[in-house]
Structure formats: structure tokens, C-alpha cells
Amino acid sequence: MGFRILAVNWQDLKNPFAGGAEVHLQEILSRLGKWGHEVTLLCSGYPGGAAEETYDHIDFIRRGSRMNFNWVTPRHFRRLTAGRVFDIVLEDINKIPFYLPLFTKLPLLAIVPHLFATTVFQEANPLLASYVYLMEKPVGLVYKNRPWMVISESTRDDLVARGIDPARIAVIHCGIDHELYAPNPEMERFVQPTILYLGRLKKYKSVDHLLQAAARLPEGIGDWRVVVVGEGDDRSRLEKITADLGLGRRVTFTGFVDAATKVNYLRGAKVAVCPSLKEGWGLTNVEANACGTPVIAANVPGLRDSVRDGKTGLLYPYGNIDTLAEQLTLLLSNQERWEQLSTGALEWAESFHWNEAARETEALIGRVIEQAGRNPH
């Protein structure tokens, strides 16, 4: 007997601003829908997006916009739960919480990639950052007695520090699409050694640290290049930094690319770099590993979970440009060390599968409903 699931997330995967959190939720929800559960996702609208549609085994209901979704969600949520019967609510908290426990008596599972905390002050202006920071503060109180699902041990530890009972927190790692992210035996690494950044261009992602480290690479390690794949509101600042550092010939900004192009970059790059201040997990790190590409990442929450230091890549103290430059130099110049990390990366990535993540989530949902004393239809 299937569950009737209502999920609430800020955005869905078709939204132009979608990121790793949306990939994670939809990979799981689509499988639950395929396996016979009734899945509805309430999310924000976007220009050109249908108000309602069904695809990938999910019923999508889009209301409001990216700028006001947290304000309109309670009204639309109440209307939806009054008009339809659901067994459980999944609230994906990856921006400002909706605080849905205040608006429903249904069993609720809070899904958290990561919380911003003080990280938001690196990204937004002081007024907006203060708003987001303060909106997060009551999380420990409002959701205190609710079950949680997180994607990394770092996020679990963050919740525990906020007063959540660790017994209420389930860690279910992300999966990988192994049909898409895999080495291509017929494809060689790029002739020009390539340092790859793949992700949104946001200030807290700290792509400028990679650019500064690249400017410190020594002579004699080859005609390397940096490719920055992704789009975001920090792009113009990063392009100016590139010019100021005299790296115009070395650095390419591709903007948004399709999935096939993304995979080709992951397969062809010598090393991928993730210099972010904080992440929930670091999905692109494991995607790179699945293509045999080692990753250098900042030793911060989330990234230290998805990168095995010395086995699948290297970790460095966040913001330490000299150490980042040294690690880049090592992987560009030491083929034996690179091959060791590449082999470790492939082995590590093999342990992550979306079907397993979805099955673990399905079992967790069943336990939450059972513990609430409700019987699915």
C-alpha cells in the first residue's frame, strides 16, 4: 500500500535556480512515485513554469515566486491539506524554513541538506543576511520533537548543536547516477591540464580562492587552465578578479552547460576544486569522483564528508590560498599521486546509489507514519 506524500521545497528541478538540494529531493521523490506512492511537490513558481504539471512520477504545484514563497506557503499548504488527504509531509529545509509543524498535525519529516547559520553573512547584504539568520534560529524549538533526515554527518552535528536529539536524526547520503557519471574509456583527459570548478557562482562558494591559488602556481608545471562551469550573481566579480590577477588567458567561464557537457568536463579535468565555505554534502565532488577525477576541497562541513582526504582527493584549511596552490601543484605535477587518488575516487563513488537512498527514505517515511499511529490508505 503506497504512501500519500506531500513534499514542500523552495524550488523544483526545472527552476532555473535549482541546485544540489533540488537534485537530491527529486531523485528520491521520482523513485517513490515510480514505486507506487502518490507524490505531490509544492514549490515556488518561475517565469514560464506551469502552475501545475505531472512528470517524473510527481505532481507539481507551483505557487508564488522565489522571492515570496516562504510567505505564501502557509496559505497554499493549508488549502492543499484541507482539500486532499496525505499520510505525511516532507519539508525540505534548504533556505528559510517554512515552519510547517505550526500549520499541520500530520506526521512531518524535516529534510535538511544544510543550514546557513553565519555563512549567510558571506553571501547576502547585512540586512538580508540578518533576516535569514534570525529566521533559522527557532528551528531547534519548532522542530524539536520531529524526525529529521540529513545528507551528511556534518549537518547532523549542526542539528545536535541546535538542541535536536541525535536519536531523531537519520543520515541518508546522496546517490549518484552511475549511467551518467562514469569514465569513458574512449575519452582521454584534456591535453591541456584542466582545473575545474563546477557549481553556482555565489560569494560563499569562494571561487575567488581558486583564482588566487591559480595565480600562485609555479612555472614549469605545464600549460594548465581553469574552467569555471556554472552561473550565478557572483560571476561579474569573479571575472574582474580574473582580469586583475592577469589570468585572462588561463581562465574560462562557460556559464550554464547541459548535462552531457558537464560530464565531459568532469571526465576531462585533471582535478576538480570546491573551495566553498559550507555545504550540505558536495554532490559534485562525488560526481567528479565517479568520473575518476580527484577533488580538492575546503575542510568545512559537508565537504569533509564527501571528500576522503588522501584517498579520493585532498582537503585544505578554508581560505588558505597557499595550501590550495600547493595541492594543485602536486596533482598537476605528480602523476603517481594523481593516479592513486583517481583510483580511490572511483572506489568511493561506487558506494553511492540513488535507489539505495530512496529505499532508505521510503523505510524512514514508513517508520515516521507508524510511530505517529497513522495507517496509510
URDACOR-V18965 format. One record per residue. N is the residue number from 1. RES is the residue in three letters. SS is DSSP state (~ for helix, > for strand, _ for the rest). PHI is phi in degrees with one decimal (NA if undefined). NEAR is the number of other ideal C-beta (glycine too) atoms within 10 Angstrom. Layout:
n=N res=RES ss=SS phi=PHI near=NEAR
n=N res=RES ss=SS phi=PHI near=NEAR
//
This chain:
n=1 res=MET ss=_ phi=NA near=8
n=2 res=GLY ss=_ phi=-79.5 near=15
n=3 res=PHE ss=_ phi=-88.2 near=20
n=4 res=ARG ss=> phi=-101.0 near=16
n=5 res=ILE ss=> phi=-110.2 near=24
n=6 res=LEU ss=> phi=-112.4 near=26
n=7 res=ALA ss=> phi=-102.7 near=24
n=8 res=VAL ss=> phi=-129.5 near=24
n=9 res=ASN ss=_ phi=-141.2 near=27
n=10 res=TRP ss=_ phi=-58.8 near=21
n=11 res=GLN ss=_ phi=-140.3 near=25
n=12 res=ASP ss=_ phi=-112.8 near=26
n=13 res=LEU ss=_ phi=-67.5 near=22
n=14 res=LYS ss=_ phi=-79.3 near=18
n=15 res=ASN ss=_ phi=-63.7 near=19
n=16 res=PRO ss=_ phi=-57.6 near=12
n=17 res=PHE ss=_ phi=-96.5 near=13
n=18 res=ALA ss=_ phi=-63.5 near=19
n=19 res=GLY ss=_ phi=-139.6 near=19
n=20 res=GLY ss=~ phi=-61.0 near=22
n=21 res=ALA ss=~ phi=-63.1 near=24
n=22 res=GLU ss=~ phi=-71.7 near=21
n=23 res=VAL ss=~ phi=-60.2 near=18
n=24 res=HIS ss=~ phi=-57.0 near=26
n=25 res=LEU ss=~ phi=-66.1 near=26
n=26 res=GLN ss=~ phi=-71.1 near=21
n=27 res=GLU ss=~ phi=-59.7 near=20
n=28 res=ILE ss=~ phi=-78.9 near=26
n=29 res=LEU ss=~ phi=-62.4 near=26
n=30 res=SER ss=~ phi=-63.8 near=18
n=31 res=ARG ss=~ phi=-70.1 near=21
n=32 res=LEU ss=~ phi=-60.6 near=23
n=33 res=GLY ss=~ phi=-64.0 near=21
n=34 res=LYS ss=~ phi=-64.9 near=13
n=35 res=TRP ss=_ phi=-86.5 near=15
n=36 res=GLY ss=_ phi=105.5 near=10
n=37 res=HIS ss=_ phi=-86.6 near=20
n=38 res=GLU ss=> phi=-90.7 near=20
n=39 res=VAL ss=> phi=-120.5 near=26
n=40 res=THR ss=> phi=-122.3 near=20
n=41 res=LEU ss=> phi=-120.0 near=24
n=42 res=LEU ss=> phi=-94.6 near=24
n=43 res=CYS ss=> phi=-150.7 near=27
n=44 res=SER ss=_ phi=-79.4 near=22
n=45 res=GLY ss=_ phi=-88.8 near=20
n=46 res=TYR ss=_ phi=-152.9 near=16
n=47 res=PRO ss=_ phi=-54.8 near=7
n=48 res=GLY ss=_ phi=89.5 near=7
n=49 res=GLY ss=_ phi=-84.3 near=17
n=50 res=ALA ss=_ phi=-67.9 near=12
n=51 res=ALA ss=_ phi=-65.0 near=9
n=52 res=GLU ss=> phi=-146.6 near=10
n=53 res=GLU ss=> phi=-162.1 near=13
n=54 res=THR ss=> phi=-124.3 near=12
n=55 res=TYR ss=> phi=-158.9 near=13
n=56 res=ASP ss=_ phi=55.4 near=17
n=57 res=HIS ss=_ phi=66.2 near=16
n=58 res=ILE ss=> phi=-130.3 near=22
n=59 res=ASP ss=> phi=-90.1 near=16
n=60 res=PHE ss=> phi=-98.5 near=22
n=61 res=ILE ss=> phi=-123.8 near=18
n=62 res=ARG ss=> phi=-108.7 near=22
n=63 res=ARG ss=_ phi=-137.6 near=19
n=64 res=GLY ss=_ phi=66.3 near=17
n=65 res=SER ss=_ phi=-140.8 near=13
n=66 res=ARG ss=_ phi=-59.6 near=16
n=67 res=MET ss=_ phi=-83.9 near=8
n=68 res=ASN ss=_ phi=-129.3 near=11
n=69 res=PHE ss=~ phi=-60.2 near=23
n=70 res=ASN ss=~ phi=-65.7 near=17
n=71 res=TRP ss=~ phi=-82.4 near=11
n=72 res=VAL ss=~ phi=-91.1 near=14
n=73 res=THR ss=~ phi=-59.5 near=23
n=74 res=PRO ss=~ phi=-55.0 near=15
n=75 res=ARG ss=~ phi=-64.2 near=12
n=76 res=HIS ss=~ phi=-70.8 near=16
n=77 res=PHE ss=~ phi=-64.7 near=20
n=78 res=ARG ss=~ phi=-63.5 near=12
n=79 res=ARG ss=~ phi=-62.0 near=11
n=80 res=LEU ss=~ phi=-67.5 near=16
n=81 res=THR ss=~ phi=-75.7 near=18
n=82 res=ALA ss=~ phi=-78.2 near=7
n=83 res=GLY ss=~ phi=-94.8 near=7
n=84 res=ARG ss=_ phi=-135.9 near=12
n=85 res=VAL ss=_ phi=-99.5 near=10
n=86 res=PHE ss=_ phi=-125.5 near=19
n=87 res=ASP ss=_ phi=-91.9 near=23
n=88 res=ILE ss=> phi=-158.9 near=21
n=89 res=VAL ss=> phi=-112.2 near=24
n=90 res=LEU ss=> phi=-109.2 near=26
n=91 res=GLU ss=> phi=-102.3 near=24
n=92 res=ASP ss=> phi=-88.6 near=25
n=93 res=ILE ss=_ phi=-100.4 near=24
n=94 res=ASN ss=_ phi=-127.7 near=21
n=95 res=LYS ss=_ phi=-142.1 near=20
n=96 res=ILE ss=_ phi=-79.6 near=18
n=97 res=PRO ss=_ phi=-61.7 near=21
n=98 res=PHE ss=_ phi=-91.2 near=23
n=99 res=TYR ss=_ phi=55.2 near=18
n=100 res=LEU ss=~ phi=-64.7 near=23
n=101 res=PRO ss=~ phi=-57.4 near=18
n=102 res=LEU ss=~ phi=-76.6 near=9
n=103 res=PHE ss=_ phi=-120.0 near=16
n=104 res=THR ss=_ phi=-153.2 near=16
n=105 res=LYS ss=_ phi=-105.1 near=8
n=106 res=LEU ss=_ phi=-67.7 near=17
n=107 res=PRO ss=> phi=-56.3 near=21
n=108 res=LEU ss=> phi=-135.4 near=20
n=109 res=LEU ss=> phi=-111.6 near=22
n=110 res=ALA ss=> phi=-88.5 near=25
n=111 res=ILE ss=> phi=-107.4 near=24
n=112 res=VAL ss=> phi=-129.9 near=25
n=113 res=PRO ss=_ phi=-67.2 near=24
n=114 res=HIS ss=_ phi=-169.0 near=23
n=115 res=LEU ss=_ phi=-102.3 near=23
n=116 res=PHE ss=_ phi=-71.8 near=21
n=117 res=ALA ss=~ phi=52.5 near=16
n=118 res=THR ss=~ phi=-74.3 near=10
n=119 res=THR ss=~ phi=-56.9 near=19
n=120 res=VAL ss=~ phi=-61.7 near=21
n=121 res=PHE ss=~ phi=-71.5 near=16
n=122 res=GLN ss=~ phi=-81.9 near=16
n=123 res=GLU ss=_ phi=-108.0 near=17
n=124 res=ALA ss=_ phi=-107.6 near=17
n=125 res=ASN ss=_ phi=-66.5 near=9
n=126 res=PRO ss=~ phi=-54.9 near=8
n=127 res=LEU ss=~ phi=-67.4 near=7
n=128 res=LEU ss=~ phi=-65.9 near=12
n=129 res=ALA ss=~ phi=-62.7 near=17
n=130 res=SER ss=~ phi=-63.5 near=13
n=131 res=TYR ss=~ phi=-61.2 near=14
n=132 res=VAL ss=~ phi=-63.4 near=18
n=133 res=TYR ss=~ phi=-59.3 near=17
n=134 res=LEU ss=~ phi=-70.0 near=10
n=135 res=MET ss=~ phi=-67.5 near=16
n=136 res=GLU ss=~ phi=-80.9 near=18
n=137 res=LYS ss=~ phi=-55.9 near=12
n=138 res=PRO ss=_ phi=-77.3 near=14
n=139 res=VAL ss=~ phi=-53.4 near=20
n=140 res=GLY ss=~ phi=-60.3 near=14
n=141 res=LEU ss=~ phi=-84.0 near=11
n=142 res=VAL ss=~ phi=-66.6 near=15
n=143 res=TYR ss=_ phi=-102.7 near=24
n=144 res=LYS ss=_ phi=-52.9 near=14
n=145 res=ASN ss=_ phi=-100.1 near=10
n=146 res=ARG ss=_ phi=-98.5 near=17
n=147 res=PRO ss=> phi=-78.6 near=21
n=148 res=TRP ss=> phi=-128.9 near=21
n=149 res=MET ss=> phi=-129.5 near=22
n=150 res=VAL ss=> phi=-125.7 near=26
n=151 res=ILE ss=_ phi=-104.3 near=27
n=152 res=SER ss=_ phi=-154.8 near=25
n=153 res=GLU ss=~ phi=-66.5 near=16
n=154 res=SER ss=~ phi=-63.3 near=22
n=155 res=THR ss=~ phi=-67.3 near=25
n=156 res=ARG ss=~ phi=-58.0 near=20
n=157 res=ASP ss=~ phi=-63.1 near=14
n=158 res=ASP ss=~ phi=-63.2 near=21
n=159 res=LEU ss=~ phi=-67.1 near=22
n=160 res=VAL ss=~ phi=-61.5 near=14
n=161 res=ALA ss=~ phi=-65.3 near=10
n=162 res=ARG ss=_ phi=-90.2 near=17
n=163 res=GLY ss=_ phi=99.7 near=11
n=164 res=ILE ss=_ phi=-84.7 near=23
n=165 res=ASP ss=_ phi=-64.4 near=12
n=166 res=PRO ss=~ phi=-58.7 near=11
n=167 res=ALA ss=~ phi=-67.5 near=7
n=168 res=ARG ss=~ phi=-89.5 near=15
n=169 res=ILE ss=> phi=-111.5 near=19
n=170 res=ALA ss=> phi=-105.5 near=18
n=171 res=VAL ss=> phi=-97.3 near=16
n=172 res=ILE ss=_ phi=-126.0 near=20
n=173 res=HIS ss=_ phi=-69.3 near=21
n=174 res=CYS ss=_ phi=-66.6 near=23
n=175 res=GLY ss=_ phi=-105.4 near=22
n=176 res=ILE ss=_ phi=-139.5 near=22
n=177 res=ASP ss=_ phi=-84.4 near=16
n=178 res=HIS ss=_ phi=-73.2 near=13
n=179 res=GLU ss=_ phi=-73.2 near=6
n=180 res=LEU ss=_ phi=-90.3 near=14
n=181 res=TYR ss=_ phi=-97.0 near=23
n=182 res=ALA ss=_ phi=-160.4 near=17
n=183 res=PRO ss=_ phi=-63.8 near=14
n=184 res=ASN ss=_ phi=-113.8 near=12
n=185 res=PRO ss=_ phi=-57.4 near=6
n=186 res=GLU ss=_ phi=-89.1 near=5
n=187 res=MET ss=_ phi=-114.0 near=12
n=188 res=GLU ss=_ phi=-86.2 near=9
n=189 res=ARG ss=_ phi=-62.3 near=15
n=190 res=PHE ss=_ phi=-54.2 near=17
n=191 res=VAL ss=_ phi=-58.6 near=8
n=192 res=GLN ss=_ phi=-87.7 near=13
n=193 res=PRO ss=_ phi=-49.9 near=19
n=194 res=THR ss=> phi=-116.9 near=20
n=195 res=ILE ss=> phi=-97.5 near=24
n=196 res=LEU ss=> phi=-112.5 near=25
n=197 res=TYR ss=> phi=-113.6 near=26
n=198 res=LEU ss=> phi=-132.2 near=21
n=199 res=GLY ss=_ phi=159.3 near=23
n=200 res=ARG ss=_ phi=-70.3 near=19
n=201 res=LEU ss=_ phi=-97.8 near=21
n=202 res=LYS ss=_ phi=-123.9 near=19
n=203 res=LYS ss=~ phi=-58.1 near=16
n=204 res=TYR ss=~ phi=-69.4 near=17
n=205 res=LYS ss=~ phi=-73.2 near=24
n=206 res=SER ss=_ phi=59.0 near=22
n=207 res=VAL ss=~ phi=-64.0 near=28
n=208 res=ASP ss=~ phi=-61.9 near=18
n=209 res=HIS ss=~ phi=-64.7 near=21
n=210 res=LEU ss=~ phi=-63.2 near=25
n=211 res=LEU ss=~ phi=-63.6 near=23
n=212 res=GLN ss=~ phi=-65.3 near=19
n=213 res=ALA ss=~ phi=-67.2 near=25
n=214 res=ALA ss=~ phi=-61.3 near=22
n=215 res=ALA ss=_ phi=-67.3 near=18
n=216 res=ARG ss=_ phi=-100.8 near=14
n=217 res=LEU ss=_ phi=-66.5 near=19
n=218 res=PRO ss=_ phi=-75.2 near=10
n=219 res=GLU ss=_ phi=-67.9 near=5
n=220 res=GLY ss=_ phi=89.9 near=7
n=221 res=ILE ss=_ phi=-108.9 near=15
n=222 res=GLY ss=_ phi=101.6 near=12
n=223 res=ASP ss=_ phi=-89.1 near=9
n=224 res=TRP ss=_ phi=-71.5 near=19
n=225 res=ARG ss=> phi=-145.4 near=19
n=226 res=VAL ss=> phi=-115.0 near=24
n=227 res=VAL ss=> phi=-116.6 near=20
n=228 res=VAL ss=> phi=-105.8 near=24
n=229 res=VAL ss=> phi=-105.2 near=22
n=230 res=GLY ss=> phi=139.8 near=22
n=231 res=GLU ss=_ phi=-131.1 near=17
n=232 res=GLY ss=_ phi=167.5 near=17
n=233 res=ASP ss=_ phi=-75.9 near=11
n=234 res=ASP ss=_ phi=-96.2 near=20
n=235 res=ARG ss=~ phi=-62.2 near=17
n=236 res=SER ss=~ phi=-62.5 near=9
n=237 res=ARG ss=~ phi=-64.6 near=13
n=238 res=LEU ss=~ phi=-66.5 near=21
n=239 res=GLU ss=~ phi=-65.9 near=16
n=240 res=LYS ss=~ phi=-66.8 near=11
n=241 res=ILE ss=~ phi=-60.5 near=17
n=242 res=THR ss=~ phi=-58.0 near=23
n=243 res=ALA ss=~ phi=-66.0 near=11
n=244 res=ASP ss=~ phi=-63.1 near=11
n=245 res=LEU ss=_ phi=-85.5 near=16
n=246 res=GLY ss=_ phi=72.0 near=9
n=247 res=LEU ss=_ phi=-104.0 near=16
n=248 res=GLY ss=_ phi=-52.3 near=11
n=249 res=ARG ss=_ phi=-77.0 near=9
n=250 res=ARG ss=_ phi=-93.6 near=19
n=251 res=VAL ss=> phi=-113.4 near=22
n=252 res=THR ss=> phi=-122.9 near=13
n=253 res=PHE ss=> phi=-102.9 near=17
n=254 res=THR ss=> phi=-89.7 near=14
n=255 res=GLY ss=> phi=72.7 near=11
n=256 res=PHE ss=_ phi=-67.7 near=12
n=257 res=VAL ss=_ phi=-130.0 near=15
n=258 res=ASP ss=_ phi=-76.7 near=8
n=259 res=ALA ss=~ phi=-61.7 near=10
n=260 res=ALA ss=~ phi=-63.5 near=8
n=261 res=THR ss=~ phi=-66.3 near=12
n=262 res=LYS ss=~ phi=-57.8 near=20
n=263 res=VAL ss=~ phi=-65.1 near=20
n=264 res=ASN ss=~ phi=-62.1 near=16
n=265 res=TYR ss=~ phi=-65.5 near=21
n=266 res=LEU ss=~ phi=-65.0 near=24
n=267 res=ARG ss=~ phi=-74.8 near=20
n=268 res=GLY ss=~ phi=-89.8 near=19
n=269 res=ALA ss=_ phi=-70.2 near=27
n=270 res=LYS ss=_ phi=-78.7 near=22
n=271 res=VAL ss=> phi=-155.0 near=24
n=272 res=ALA ss=> phi=-105.2 near=29
n=273 res=VAL ss=> phi=-126.4 near=30
n=274 res=CYS ss=> phi=-128.8 near=27
n=275 res=PRO ss=_ phi=-94.1 near=25
n=276 res=SER ss=_ phi=-61.8 near=25
n=277 res=LEU ss=_ phi=-74.2 near=22
n=278 res=LYS ss=_ phi=-166.4 near=24
n=279 res=GLU ss=_ phi=-142.3 near=30
n=280 res=GLY ss=_ phi=-77.3 near=25
n=281 res=TRP ss=_ phi=-151.7 near=25
n=282 res=GLY ss=_ phi=104.8 near=28
n=283 res=LEU ss=~ phi=-58.5 near=25
n=284 res=THR ss=~ phi=-65.2 near=26
n=285 res=ASN ss=~ phi=-63.1 near=31
n=286 res=VAL ss=~ phi=-74.3 near=24
n=287 res=GLU ss=~ phi=-61.7 near=26
n=288 res=ALA ss=~ phi=-62.7 near=30
n=289 res=ASN ss=~ phi=-58.9 near=31
n=290 res=ALA ss=~ phi=-64.6 near=24
n=291 res=CYS ss=_ phi=-96.4 near=25
n=292 res=GLY ss=_ phi=82.2 near=21
n=293 res=THR ss=_ phi=-102.1 near=30
n=294 res=PRO ss=> phi=-66.6 near=27
n=295 res=VAL ss=> phi=-124.7 near=28
n=296 res=ILE ss=> phi=-105.4 near=25
n=297 res=ALA ss=> phi=-140.5 near=28
n=298 res=ALA ss=> phi=-67.5 near=27
n=299 res=ASN ss=_ phi=-83.7 near=15
n=300 res=VAL ss=_ phi=-132.8 near=22
n=301 res=PRO ss=_ phi=-51.2 near=24
n=302 res=GLY ss=_ phi=90.8 near=28
n=303 res=LEU ss=~ phi=-68.3 near=26
n=304 res=ARG ss=~ phi=-71.6 near=18
n=305 res=ASP ss=~ phi=-85.8 near=21
n=306 res=SER ss=~ phi=-89.5 near=29
n=307 res=VAL ss=_ phi=-116.9 near=28
n=308 res=ARG ss=_ phi=-90.8 near=19
n=309 res=ASP ss=> phi=-60.0 near=12
n=310 res=GLY ss=_ phi=83.1 near=12
n=311 res=LYS ss=_ phi=-120.4 near=16
n=312 res=THR ss=_ phi=-114.5 near=25
n=313 res=GLY ss=> phi=172.1 near=29
n=314 res=LEU ss=> phi=-133.5 near=25
n=315 res=LEU ss=> phi=-109.0 near=19
n=316 res=TYR ss=> phi=-137.8 near=23
n=317 res=PRO ss=_ phi=-61.6 near=11
n=318 res=TYR ss=_ phi=-51.2 near=17
n=319 res=GLY ss=_ phi=84.5 near=14
n=320 res=ASN ss=_ phi=-85.5 near=15
n=321 res=ILE ss=~ phi=-65.4 near=18
n=322 res=ASP ss=~ phi=-62.9 near=12
n=323 res=THR ss=~ phi=-66.0 near=17
n=324 res=LEU ss=~ phi=-59.8 near=25
n=325 res=ALA ss=~ phi=-63.1 near=20
n=326 res=GLU ss=~ phi=-64.7 near=16
n=327 res=GLN ss=~ phi=-69.8 near=21
n=328 res=LEU ss=~ phi=-61.6 near=26
n=329 res=THR ss=~ phi=-58.6 near=17
n=330 res=LEU ss=~ phi=-59.4 near=16
n=331 res=LEU ss=~ phi=-76.6 near=23
n=332 res=LEU ss=~ phi=-81.9 near=19
n=333 res=SER ss=~ phi=-115.2 near=16
n=334 res=ASN ss=_ phi=-112.2 near=13
n=335 res=GLN ss=~ phi=-65.2 near=11
n=336 res=GLU ss=~ phi=-63.3 near=6
n=337 res=ARG ss=~ phi=-66.1 near=14
n=338 res=TRP ss=~ phi=-61.3 near=19
n=339 res=GLU ss=~ phi=-65.5 near=12
n=340 res=GLN ss=~ phi=-61.6 near=14
n=341 res=LEU ss=~ phi=-69.1 near=25
n=342 res=SER ss=~ phi=-63.3 near=23
n=343 res=THR ss=~ phi=-63.6 near=14
n=344 res=GLY ss=~ phi=-63.9 near=17
n=345 res=ALA ss=~ phi=-63.4 near=26
n=346 res=LEU ss=~ phi=-62.7 near=17
n=347 res=GLU ss=~ phi=-64.7 near=13
n=348 res=TRP ss=~ phi=-62.8 near=19
n=349 res=ALA ss=~ phi=-64.9 near=23
n=350 res=GLU ss=_ phi=-64.6 near=12
n=351 res=SER ss=_ phi=-86.8 near=11
n=352 res=PHE ss=_ phi=-116.6 near=21
n=353 res=HIS ss=_ phi=-139.7 near=16
n=354 res=TRP ss=~ phi=-66.3 near=18
n=355 res=ASN ss=~ phi=-60.7 near=12
n=356 res=GLU ss=~ phi=-66.5 near=13
n=357 res=ALA ss=~ phi=-61.9 near=20
n=358 res=ALA ss=~ phi=-68.9 near=20
n=359 res=ARG ss=~ phi=-65.3 near=16
n=360 res=GLU ss=~ phi=-64.0 near=17
n=361 res=THR ss=~ phi=-66.1 near=21
n=362 res=GLU ss=~ phi=-57.7 near=18
n=363 res=ALA ss=~ phi=-65.7 near=12
n=364 res=LEU ss=~ phi=-64.1 near=17
n=365 res=ILE ss=~ phi=-59.2 near=22
n=366 res=GLY ss=~ phi=-60.9 near=14
n=367 res=ARG ss=~ phi=-66.5 near=14
n=368 res=VAL ss=~ phi=-62.5 near=22
n=369 res=ILE ss=~ phi=-65.8 near=20
n=370 res=GLU ss=~ phi=-63.8 near=12
n=371 res=GLN ss=~ phi=-66.3 near=10
n=372 res=ALA ss=_ phi=-81.4 near=14
n=373 res=GLY ss=_ phi=75.6 near=7
n=374 res=ARG ss=_ phi=-109.3 near=12
n=375 res=ASN ss=_ phi=-111.6 near=8
n=376 res=PRO ss=_ phi=-58.4 near=17
n=377 res=HIS ss=_ phi=-61.2 near=9
//
